[in-house]
Amino acid sequence: MKEIVTIQVGGFANYIGSHFWNFQDELLGLAADPYSDPVFTNHSLNMDVLYRTGETQQGAVTYSPRLVSVDFQVRHANAEGDFFTTDLGNYVEWSRSHASMSSSGMSYNKVASAPTDVVTWNGNVSTYAAEPRRRNLFLQRLHEEDQENWSQVNSINGGRNKPQGVIQDEDVIDFLENSVEYWTDFSKVQYHPQSLYELSGLWMDVQEFDSYGVGRDAFSWDSQGEEISERLRFFVEECDHIQGFQFIVDDSGGFSAVAAGFLEDIVDEYRNTPVLLYAVRDPGSHMIHKSRKQSISRNLHDAVSFSRLSSLSKLIVPVGLPSLSRSKASMFLGIEDAKPYHCSAVYAASLHSISLPFRMEALGPTADSCYISGAADINGVIQMLAGQSRKNWVAILDVAMPAPSLTGKQAEQSLLGNLQPLTPEIAEDMEDLQAVESMTIQGALGSGGHRAPVCEVKDTVHAAYENAITRPKFCSLSVALCPLPIPLPFPKIFSSIVGQHGELLGSPVSGSSLKGSLDVHSIPLASRLRSSNAILPFLENRLGNLQKFGTRQGAAGADLLRRWGFGKEELEEMGESISKMVMELDPNSQMSSESD
């Protein structure tokens, strides 16, 4: 087994992570349920790639994500004073920003805080205590299930039909649609205490933590990063053969600088372990700034953030459209851009799908499986996309959600045509004969709405590329029979055209309501990472802004970059790095670094 350690840094990254781990939790539950669809009980995915097994002091077995999550300390998110026993036998206080986390399955113990004998202050002392925030409906529901041992009932009902209780599914879904404030509000996963780290002392508003320079000033990795490094070390040292880091960072503000410090530490300590980096943003981070000063700061942040993060990872994938709701990727979805809870669900589904090859069960050279095909590891995919004759360390993420049926009129073209980019600022319909792709298709539907066999999916994709006007130089295809399960806390974003198993029913009904997990239980999904010169506009925008506002003589943002702590030589190196990326993809490009 080759393990993956996941790292989530920043608010929107943790929103995506919360959905991502909910998918995994749902898969685990369905796999253990003898009454669920056999495609879930035989999915041929090794969940130990992402999860670790532990044991509490009382002997209870725990199964938790191999994860380090970094976020703000949210002062008003609730602390009930609860303690729980970890699998190390230590008592750990349930922190404020994560206190709304599910306590399902955790062993809680009340521990009185002992008064200290050390007195260092003789003056007056004032104590301020915030009123604990109660569990929301969803977390109350999880707590009730744990208290009343719903697991036996679920095994009878197949995990869908709950007994009549105080809190109904409909109530939970309505609450989540209207009241999610934090990513912990809809997380149903048991996290290990070493996973959740809060940046203490940063009592600023999220809107103020809006640039690389602010993050660099507020957080020093040299003085504050050791505890985060220790948490990562805890998970890495348990691995027998780690295949890589799956790193998700909200790079729209100061967390980009925090992530850069984290990555520098990883590169130093785990030199031969590849990092697959997803740089994610919610639509709100793309807002148009009213003043020229704000616009310059935003453009320089984008250039500096991309340059620093890309230099510290083996492959970087920018994710996050200015408006997901108006994009072609939302053809069968009803997204509210203002809700991170909505947008992050789509991005999380894509990351789940594209990572499936990393955890497919390894088969012998002559073995075949009716459930999976195309197992790969992180390093193999990175080498394929970024290690070819033309070096390109930036990949585009595409998704078809849900993926169309393999049968019907123009099915082959429909499959490829429905793959739409989730990466911003790319060129539409650009022809690139040197493009390289890694595609994953899961739970594809064939004739009569039945799941298509793996061999049929492979034949259909190959035929689609054979008949395509333009095709990539190479495409690696991975197929999983298992569809994407839709857990209860998933938002109501499916249009009326989407059926119970993700099948497309026909023309959407005007004015009809959107569907959620009670109506749609699973969907077929297609995702793709591609190395293509279609990323050129993204690169050229960052290079051009760095030169225009930062490095040219008399540049309007030169003083700002100095305040951020960047010298002339460091900025020139950034420009040269991005310029080389542009030249690799377009040798005829007129753009160059300042040193040229």
C-alpha positions in Angstrom: 0.0 0.0 0.0 1.2 3.5 -0.8 -0.3 6.1 1.6 -1.3 9.6 0.9 -1.2 12.4 3.5 -3.7 15.2 2.8 -3.1 18.8 3.9 -5.8 21.5 3.9 -4.8 25.2 4.5 -7.3 28.0 4.7 -11.0 28.4 4.9 -12.2 27.4 1.4 -9.7 24.6 1.2 -11.3 23.2 4.4 -14.8 23.6 2.9 -13.6 21.4 0.0 -12.0 19.0 2.4 -15.1 18.7 4.5 -17.1 17.5 1.4 -14.2 15.3 0.3 -14.1 13.5 3.6 -17.9 13.2 3.7 -17.7 11.3 0.4 -15.1 8.9 1.8 -17.2 8.5 5.0 -20.2 7.6 2.9 -18.2 5.1 0.9 -17.0 3.5 4.1 -20.6 3.3 5.4 -22.0 1.8 2.2 -19.2 -0.7 2.0 -20.0 -2.0 5.5 -23.7 -2.1 4.8 -24.8 -5.6 3.6 -28.0 -4.1 2.2 -26.4 -1.5 0.0 -25.7 -1.7 -3.7 -23.0 -4.4 -4.4 -21.1 -1.7 -6.4 -20.3 0.0 -3.1 -19.5 -3.2 -1.2 -17.1 -4.2 -3.9 -15.6 -0.9 -5.0 -12.0 -2.2 -5.1 -10.7 1.0 -3.5 -8.1 0.7 -0.7 -9.3 3.3 1.8 -6.2 2.7 3.9 -4.4 4.9 1.4 -6.2 7.9 2.9 -7.1 6.6 6.4 -5.2 5.4 9.4 -6.3 2.9 12.1 -5.8 3.6 15.8 -7.1 2.6 19.2 -8.3 4.6 22.2 -7.2 4.0 25.7 -10.4 2.1 26.3 -9.6 -0.3 23.4 -12.1 1.2 20.9 -10.8 1.1 17.3 -10.6 4.4 15.4 -10.4 5.0 11.7 -9.6 8.6 10.8 -8.3 10.6 7.8 -4.5 10.9 7.4 -5.0 14.7 7.4 -3.5 18.0 8.7 -5.9 20.9 8.5 -4.9 24.5 9.1 -7.4 27.3 9.6 -8.2 30.4 11.7 -9.1 30.3 15.3 -12.7 31.1 15.2 -13.5 32.6 18.5 -17.3 32.4 18.3 -17.7 28.9 16.9 -18.4 27.2 20.2 -16.6 25.4 22.9 -18.6 23.2 25.2 -15.7 22.3 27.5 -15.7 18.7 26.3 -12.7 16.5 26.2 -12.2 13.3 24.3 -9.7 10.4 24.6 -7.4 10.1 21.6 -5.8 6.9 20.4 -2.6 8.1 22.1 -4.4 8.0 25.5 -4.2 11.8 26.0 -6.9 14.2 26.9 -7.3 16.9 24.3 -9.6 19.9 24.6 -12.1 20.2 21.8 -11.0 23.5 20.3 -13.2 26.5 19.6 -13.3 26.6 15.9 -13.8 22.9 15.6 -16.3 22.5 18.5 -19.2 22.1 16.1 -17.5 19.1 14.7 -19.3 15.8 14.9 -18.6 14.0 18.1 -20.0 10.8 16.7 -18.0 7.8 17.8 -15.7 9.8 20.0 -15.3 8.9 23.7 -16.0 12.0 25.7 -14.9 12.6 29.2 -15.5 15.6 31.4 -12.3 16.8 32.9 -12.1 19.7 35.4 -9.4 22.2 34.7 -6.9 22.3 37.6 -5.9 25.7 39.0 -2.4 26.6 38.4 0.1 27.1 41.2 2.2 29.5 39.2 1.3 33.2 39.8 2.9 35.7 37.4 0.5 38.6 37.7 -0.5 40.5 40.8 -2.9 43.0 39.2 -6.7 42.7 38.6 -7.9 39.9 36.3 -11.0 40.1 34.1 -12.5 36.9 32.6 -14.6 37.1 29.4 -16.5 33.9 28.4 -18.5 33.6 25.3 -21.8 31.7 25.4 -21.2 28.2 23.9 -22.8 27.8 20.5 -25.2 24.8 20.4 -24.8 22.0 18.0 -26.6 22.7 14.7 -29.4 20.4 13.5 -27.1 18.3 11.4 -24.6 17.7 14.3 -27.4 17.1 16.7 -28.6 14.4 14.4 -25.2 12.8 14.3 -25.0 13.0 18.1 -28.5 11.4 18.4 -27.5 8.6 16.1 -24.4 7.9 18.2 -26.4 8.1 21.5 -29.2 5.8 20.3 -27.1 3.4 18.3 -28.7 4.0 14.9 -26.3 1.7 13.2 -28.5 -1.4 13.7 -31.4 0.4 12.2 -29.4 1.7 9.3 -28.3 -1.9 8.4 -32.0 -2.8 8.2 -33.0 0.2 6.2 -30.0 0.3 3.9 -28.8 3.6 5.5 -31.4 5.8 3.8 -34.8 5.5 5.6 -34.5 6.7 9.1 -37.0 6.0 11.9 -39.3 8.8 12.8 -37.3 10.9 15.3 -37.2 14.5 16.4 -34.9 15.6 13.7 -35.8 14.6 10.2 -33.7 14.5 7.0 -35.7 17.3 5.5 -35.1 19.5 8.5 -31.4 18.9 8.4 -31.2 19.7 4.7 -33.2 22.9 5.0 -30.9 24.0 7.8 -27.7 23.3 5.8 -29.1 25.2 2.8 -29.7 28.3 4.8 -27.4 28.3 7.8 -23.9 26.9 7.1 -21.3 29.3 8.5 -18.2 27.2 8.8 -16.9 24.1 7.1 -17.3 22.2 10.4 -21.1 22.7 10.2 -21.6 19.9 7.7 -18.7 17.6 8.5 -19.7 14.1 9.5 -16.2 12.6 9.8 -14.3 11.7 12.9 -10.9 13.5 12.8 -7.8 12.7 14.7 -6.9 15.4 17.3 -3.5 15.8 15.5 -5.4 16.8 12.3 -6.9 20.1 13.4 -4.6 23.0 13.9 -5.7 26.6 14.5 -3.6 29.6 13.9 -3.7 31.1 17.3 -3.2 34.8 17.8 -4.5 35.9 14.4 -7.6 37.8 15.6 -8.1 39.6 12.4 -11.2 39.5 10.1 -11.0 37.1 7.2 -11.4 40.0 4.8 -8.3 41.6 6.3 -6.2 38.4 5.8 -6.4 39.1 2.0 -2.8 39.2 0.6 0.4 37.3 0.6 2.1 40.1 2.4 -0.4 40.2 5.2 0.0 36.4 5.7 3.8 36.7 5.7 3.6 39.4 8.3 1.1 37.7 10.5 2.6 34.2 10.5 6.2 33.3 10.7 6.9 29.6 9.9 10.3 29.8 11.6 8.7 30.7 14.9 5.2 29.2 14.7 5.5 26.3 12.2 7.1 23.6 14.4 3.8 22.5 15.9 2.3 22.1 12.4 5.4 20.2 11.3 5.0 17.8 14.2 1.4 17.1 13.3 2.5 16.2 9.8 5.4 14.1 11.0 2.9 12.2 13.2 1.0 10.9 10.1 4.0 10.5 7.8 6.0 8.4 10.2 3.2 5.9 10.4 3.3 5.3 6.7 5.0 2.3 5.3 5.5 3.7 1.8 4.1 7.2 1.3 3.2 8.0 -2.3 2.8 11.7 -1.9 1.1 14.7 -0.4 -2.4 15.9 -1.6 -2.2 19.6 -0.7 -5.2 21.8 -0.9 -4.7 25.5 -0.2 -7.0 28.5 -0.3 -4.5 30.8 -2.1 -6.8 33.8 -2.4 -5.2 35.6 0.6 -2.8 35.3 3.5 -3.0 31.5 3.7 -1.0 31.3 0.6 2.0 32.5 2.6 1.3 30.0 5.4 1.1 27.3 2.8 4.4 28.4 1.2 6.1 28.1 4.6 4.6 24.6 5.0 5.7 23.6 1.5 9.3 24.8 2.2 9.4 22.6 5.2 8.0 19.6 3.3 10.5 20.1 0.5 13.4 20.2 3.1 12.2 17.2 5.2 10.6 15.0 2.5 12.7 15.7 -0.5 11.7 12.7 -2.5 8.0 12.8 -1.8 5.9 14.5 -4.5 3.4 17.2 -3.8 0.2 17.5 -5.9 -1.1 21.0 -5.1 -4.6 22.3 -5.7 -4.7 26.1 -5.4 -8.4 26.8 -4.7 -10.6 29.9 -4.6 -14.3 30.6 -4.0 -16.2 33.0 -6.3 -16.1 35.7 -3.7 -12.3 36.0 -4.0 -12.7 37.0 -7.7 -14.7 40.2 -6.9 -13.8 43.3 -8.8 -12.0 45.8 -6.6 -13.2 49.4 -6.7 -9.9 51.2 -6.1 -6.8 51.1 -8.3 -4.8 50.4 -5.1 -6.9 47.3 -4.3 -6.7 46.1 -7.9 -2.9 46.4 -7.9 -2.6 44.6 -4.6 -4.8 41.7 -5.9 -2.9 41.4 -9.2 0.5 41.3 -7.4 -0.9 38.8 -4.8 -2.0 36.5 -7.6 1.4 36.6 -9.3 3.5 36.2 -6.1 1.2 33.5 -4.7 1.3 31.4 -7.9 5.1 31.8 -8.3 5.9 30.8 -4.7 3.4 27.8 -4.6 4.3 26.5 -8.1 8.1 26.5 -7.2 7.5 24.3 -4.2 5.3 21.6 -5.7 5.7 19.1 -8.5 2.3 19.9 -10.1 0.0 22.8 -9.4 -3.7 22.8 -10.3 -5.6 26.1 -10.1 -9.2 25.5 -9.2 -12.0 28.0 -8.8 -14.1 30.0 -11.4 -15.2 33.6 -10.9 -18.8 32.3 -11.3 -19.3 28.6 -11.1 -23.1 29.1 -11.5 -22.7 30.7 -14.9 -20.1 28.2 -16.2 -20.7 25.3 -18.5 -19.6 23.0 -15.7 -23.0 23.8 -14.0 -25.1 22.7 -16.9 -27.0 20.2 -14.7 -26.5 22.1 -11.4 -28.1 25.0 -9.6 -25.2 26.7 -7.8 -25.3 29.8 -5.6 -21.9 31.4 -6.0 -22.3 33.3 -2.7 -22.4 30.0 -0.8 -19.0 28.4 -0.3 -21.0 25.3 0.8 -22.3 24.9 -2.7 -19.2 25.6 -4.8 -16.9 23.6 -2.6 -19.1 20.5 -3.1 -18.5 20.6 -6.9 -14.7 21.0 -6.5 -14.6 18.3 -3.8 -16.4 15.9 -6.1 -13.8 16.6 -8.8 -10.9 16.0 -6.4 -12.5 12.8 -5.2 -12.8 11.5 -8.8 -9.4 12.5 -10.0 -7.8 10.9 -6.9 -9.5 7.5 -7.4 -6.5 5.9 -9.4 -4.3 6.6 -6.4 -6.2 4.2 -4.2 -7.3 1.5 -6.6 -6.4 -2.0 -5.5 -3.2 -3.1 -7.2 -3.7 -5.9 -9.7 -1.1 -8.4 -11.0 0.2 -7.9 -14.6 -2.2 -10.4 -16.0 -5.1 -9.8 -13.6 -8.2 -7.9 -14.6 -11.1 -6.5 -12.6 -14.7 -5.8 -13.4 -14.7 -2.9 -10.9 -11.6 -0.8 -11.7 -9.0 -0.2 -14.3 -6.0 2.2 -14.6 -4.5 2.3 -11.1 -1.8 4.9 -10.7 0.1 6.7 -8.0 0.7 10.5 -7.5 4.2 10.4 -8.8 3.2 8.5 -12.0 0.5 11.0 -12.8 2.8 14.0 -12.1 5.6 12.5 -14.3 3.1 11.9 -17.1 1.7 15.5 -17.0 4.8 17.5 -16.1 7.7 15.3 -17.0 7.3 15.0 -20.7 9.6 16.6 -23.3 7.7 19.8 -22.8 7.9 20.8 -19.1 4.7 22.1 -17.7 4.0 22.2 -14.0 0.5 23.6 -14.3 -2.5 21.4 -15.0 -6.1 22.2 -15.9 -9.0 20.4 -14.0 -12.1 19.5 -16.0 -15.3 17.8 -14.8 -18.6 16.5 -16.2 -21.1 16.4 -13.3 -23.0 14.2 -13.7 -21.4 12.5 -16.6 -23.8 11.7 -19.5 -24.8 8.2 -20.5 -22.5 6.2 -22.8 -25.5 5.3 -25.0 -27.8 7.4 -27.1 -27.3 10.0 -29.8 -23.8 11.2 -30.3 -22.8 9.6 -26.9 -19.1 9.6 -27.7 -18.9 13.3 -28.5 -21.2 14.0 -25.5 -18.8 12.4 -23.0 -15.8 14.6 -24.0 -18.0 17.6 -24.8 -19.4 17.7 -21.3 -16.0 17.9 -19.6 -15.8 21.6 -18.7 -12.9 23.5 -17.0 -12.9 24.3 -13.3 -9.6 26.2 -13.8 -10.0 29.9 -14.4 -8.5 32.1 -17.2 -7.8 29.4 -19.8 -8.2 29.6 -23.5 -11.3 28.0 -24.9 -11.0 25.4 -27.7 -7.2 25.8 -28.1 -5.6 23.1 -30.2 -2.6 21.5 -28.7 -1.0 18.5 -30.4 1.4 18.1 -27.4 -1.3 17.9 -24.8 -1.3 15.1 -22.2 -4.3 14.1 -20.2 -5.2 11.9 -17.2 -8.9 11.1 -17.1 -11.0 9.3 -14.6 -14.6 8.1 -15.2 -16.6 6.6 -12.3 -20.1 5.0 -12.3 -20.8 5.6 -16.0 -24.3 4.6 -17.1 -25.0 2.6 -20.2 -28.2 1.3 -21.9 -31.3 1.3 -19.9 -29.7 3.4 -17.1 -27.6 0.4 -16.0 -24.0 0.9 -15.0 -21.7 0.4 -18.0 -19.0 -2.3 -17.6 -15.4 -1.1 -17.3 -14.6 -2.4 -20.8 -17.5 -0.5 -22.4 -16.4 2.7 -20.8 -12.8 2.2 -22.1 -14.1 1.4 -25.6 -16.3 4.4 -25.7 -13.6 6.8 -24.6 -11.1 5.4 -27.1 -13.7 5.7 -29.9 -14.4 9.3 -28.9 -10.8 10.2 -29.2 -10.5 8.4 -32.5 -13.4 10.3 -33.9 -12.4 13.7 -32.4 -11.2 16.5 -34.7 -8.3 17.2 -32.3 -6.9 14.8 -29.8 -4.1 14.9 -27.1 -0.7 13.4 -27.7 -1.5 10.9 -24.9 -4.4 10.1 -22.5 -4.2 7.9 -19.5 -7.7 6.5 -18.6 -8.8 5.2 -15.3 -12.3 3.7 -14.8 -14.2 2.8 -11.6 -17.6 1.0 -11.7 -18.4 2.7 -8.3 -20.3 6.0 -8.8 -20.0 9.1 -6.5 -22.2 8.5 -3.4 -24.2 11.6 -2.3 -24.2 11.9 1.5 -26.9 13.6 3.5 -25.0 16.9 4.1 -24.4 17.4 0.3 -26.2 20.6 -0.9 -29.4 20.7 -3.0 -27.7 21.6 -6.3 -29.0 19.0 -8.8 -31.4 20.2 -11.4 -34.7 18.4 -12.0 -33.2 16.7 -15.0 -31.0 14.5 -12.7 -32.4 11.2 -11.6 -31.9 9.1 -8.5 -28.7 7.5 -9.9 -27.5 10.5 -11.7 -29.2 9.6 -15.0 -30.3 12.5 -17.2 -34.1 12.3 -17.5 -34.9 14.8 -20.2 -35.6 18.5 -20.5 -35.5 20.3 -17.2 -38.8 21.4 -15.9 -39.1 25.2 -15.7 -39.4 26.5 -12.1 -38.9 23.1 -10.6 -37.0 22.8 -7.3 -33.5 21.6 -7.0 -32.6 18.1 -5.7 -30.3 16.9 -3.0 -29.3 13.7 -1.3 -32.9 12.6 -0.6 -33.6 12.5 -4.3 -30.2 11.8 -5.9 -28.3 8.9 -4.2 -25.3 8.7 -6.5 -24.0 10.1 -9.8 -21.6 9.1 -12.6 -18.7 11.5 -12.8 -15.9 12.2 -15.2 -12.8 14.3 -14.3 -9.6 15.1 -16.2 -6.3 16.7 -15.5 -4.6 18.0 -18.6 -1.3 19.6 -19.5 -2.1 22.0 -22.3 -1.1 25.3 -23.7 -4.7 26.4 -22.9 -3.2 27.5 -19.5 -1.2 30.2 -21.3 -3.6 33.1 -20.5 -3.5 32.2 -16.8 0.3 32.3 -16.9 0.6 35.4 -19.1 -1.7 37.4 -16.9 0.4 36.7 -13.8 3.7 37.4 -15.6 2.3 40.6 -17.1 1.0 41.9 -13.8 4.2 41.1 -12.0 6.2 43.1 -14.6 3.7 45.9 -15.0 3.0 46.6 -11.3 6.1 45.2 -9.6 9.4 45.0 -11.5 9.4 47.7 -14.1 11.0 51.0 -13.4 8.5 53.2 -11.5 6.0 50.3 -11.1 3.0 51.3 -9.0 3.3 48.3 -6.8 7.0 48.3 -6.1 6.7 49.8 -2.6 4.0 47.4 -1.7 6.1 44.4 -2.7 9.0 45.8 -0.6 6.6 46.1 2.4 5.7 42.4 1.8 9.4 41.6 2.2 10.4 40.9 -1.4 13.7 42.2 -2.8 14.6 42.9 -6.4 16.5 39.7 -7.0 13.7 37.5 -5.6 11.1 39.3 -7.8 13.3 38.8 -10.9 13.6 35.1 -10.1 9.8 34.9 -9.9 9.4 36.6 -13.3 12.0 34.3 -14.8 10.3 31.3 -13.4 6.9 32.2 -14.9 8.5 33.3 -18.1 10.1 29.9 -18.6 6.7 28.3 -18.1 5.2 30.5 -20.8 8.1 29.8 -23.2 7.8 26.0 -22.7 4.2 26.2 -23.8 4.6 28.8 -26.5 8.2 29.2 -27.8 7.0 32.1 -30.0 5.7 34.1 -27.1 6.8 37.7 -27.0 6.5 37.9 -23.2 9.8 37.8 -21.3 11.2 38.4 -17.9 12.6 41.8 -16.9 16.1 40.3 -17.0 15.7 39.4 -20.7 
